[in-house]
Amino acid sequence: MARILLVEDNEMNRDMLSRRLERKGHEVALALDGQQALEMASAQMPELILMDMSLPVIDGWEATRRLKADAQTKSIPIIALTAHAMAEDERKAREAGCDDYDTKPVELTRLLEKIEALLGHP
């Protein structure tokens, strides 16, 4: 399965989603803020990033812009995870460079389909 970087500052969300992804066979690394996400993405080169947009230190919008501007990390697919479900929020996430968008609370089946679509394998 895939190496996924989960960027989430909420402990309950982080714990629940990481355990569910690991049960599906994914290897999950955890970042608690946007700065840590930038450092971990460069060091670990995950196959995919799940990016909360409302993060401390550097928010998910800016972290995504920086990852997509960096030649080393620009090809890593990023799925925005946000509690904001308005069309404007999806547009903003895509403009920041996110490859896909999903709302919280996360529906695991839907998220797994998006992960598989971006990685090109189940």
N, C-alpha and C positions, 0 to 999 in steps of 0.2 A: 504494500500500500504506500501511501505518500508520507513524506516528511512535511508537517504543517507547523507554521509559526502562528500561534494564537495570541493576539494582542488584545488584552482585556484587563481593565483595572478593577472590575467588580469581582471579588473573590468567589461569590456564589456562582455567578455566570461562568467564570473561568474554570472552576472545579467541575461543574456539571457538564459543560461542553467538552472539556478535555477528556474526561472519563468516557463520555459517549463516543467520541472519535477514536479513542484508544481501543474501546471494545470492538470497533469496526475494523481494527487492524492498523490504524494510522499511528505514526510516531509523532507526538505533539511536544513542541517546545513552547514555553510560556514567556511572554513579555508583559510587563505591567504598565508601561507607558510608551509614548511614541519614540522617545530617545532610545530606550532599551530595544525597541523594535528595529530601529535603524542599525544599531550595533549588532544585534543578533542576526538580522537578515544578511548583512555583509559577511559575518563570521561563519554562519552555518549554511547559507544558501538553501533555504527550504524550497520545496517544490511548489508551495502555495502559502499565502498569508491570509489569515482571517483577521481583519482590522476593525476594531471598535473605533468609531469616529470621535466619541467624546472621551478623550484621554487627558491625563495630566502631563506636564512637562512640555511635550509637543503633541498637539492633537492629531487625530487620525487623518484629517484632511492634509495637513502639512507633511506628516510622515509619509503618506502615499505620494505626494508630489515629489519629495526628495528621493524616495526609492525609485520612482519612474524616471527621474532625471539622472540617476546614476547608471553608468554603462554596465556596471557589474550586476545590479539588481533589477534593472528595468524590465527584464523578461519574466520575472516572477509574477504569476497571476495573483491579484489581490481581490478578495471579496470583502466589501464593506459590510459591517454588522452595525446596525443602529436601531434605536427605539423609534426614530423619526420615520414615519411611514408615508410622508407626503411625496408627491411626484417631484417637487423641487429638491428634496433631499437626495433622491436617486440621481437626478441630473447633476447636482453638485458633486456627488461621489464619483460619478463617471468623468466629470470634468477634471477632478483631482487626479484621475488616472486609474480608478478602480475598474477591474474587468467585469465585475458583477456586483450585485447588491442584494442584501437580505435583511429582513427586519427581525427585531427581537420582540417577544421571545422567539428563539430559534426553533423552527420546526425541522427536526433532524433529517427526515426523509427528503424534504425540499433542499436543504443545504447540501446533503450528500450528492444529490443529482447535479447541483451546480458545481461542486468540487469535481465530480467525474467528468462533466462536460468540459471544464477548463483544463483538466489534466489529460483528457483523451483516453482514459481507461477507468474501469469500474474499481 
